[in-house]
Amino acid sequence: MAEKDKEAQSLQRVIERLDMFDQRLDNIDSIVSAVVERVMKQSVILNVTCSRCGHSTEIAIVGVAKPSR
């Protein structure tokens, strides 16, 4: 009986971890979708500065959204 209880607890932990992983993936998907929607509506500009030489690089991401009806 103790072996079956351990297996059941182990299975329950796996199920809980899979649920948490699924929730994290849903959150990541929501964030990525929001960023993509924003990029499609207006440009996003990233400024990256080198920590060694201080040189700054600007990266512009531009998208074109079709007007919705």
C-alpha positions in Angstrom: 0.0 0.0 0.0 2.8 2.4 0.8 4.3 1.9 -2.7 0.9 2.8 -4.3 0.6 5.9 -2.1 4.1 7.1 -3.2 3.3 6.5 -6.8 0.0 8.4 -6.5 1.8 11.3 -4.7 4.5 11.3 -7.4 1.9 11.3 -10.2 0.1 14.2 -8.4 3.3 16.2 -8.3 3.9 15.7 -12.0 0.3 16.8 -12.7 0.8 19.9 -10.6 4.1 20.8 -12.2 2.6 20.3 -15.7 -0.3 22.6 -14.7 2.2 25.3 -13.5 4.2 24.9 -16.7 1.1 25.3 -18.8 0.2 28.5 -16.9 3.7 29.9 -17.5 3.4 29.1 -21.2 0.0 30.9 -21.3 1.6 33.9 -19.6 4.5 34.0 -22.0 2.1 33.7 -24.9 0.1 36.6 -23.6 3.1 38.8 -23.3 4.5 37.9 -26.7 1.1 38.5 -28.3 0.9 41.9 -26.6 4.3 42.9 -27.8 3.6 41.8 -31.4 0.3 43.7 -31.4 2.1 46.8 -30.2 4.9 46.4 -32.8 2.3 46.0 -35.6 0.6 49.3 -34.5 3.7 51.4 -33.9 7.4 51.1 -34.0 9.5 49.9 -31.1 13.0 51.3 -30.7 15.7 49.6 -28.5 18.8 51.4 -27.5 21.7 49.1 -26.6 24.9 50.5 -25.1 28.1 48.5 -25.0 29.4 48.1 -21.4 33.0 48.1 -22.6 33.3 51.0 -25.0 30.1 52.9 -24.4 29.0 52.7 -28.1 25.3 53.0 -28.4 23.3 51.1 -31.1 19.7 51.8 -31.9 17.5 48.9 -33.1 14.1 49.9 -34.6 11.4 47.3 -35.1 8.7 48.5 -37.5 5.5 46.7 -38.4 2.6 47.6 -40.6 -0.9 46.8 -39.4 -3.7 46.5 -41.9 -6.7 48.6 -40.8 -9.4 46.5 -39.3 -13.0 46.9 -40.5 
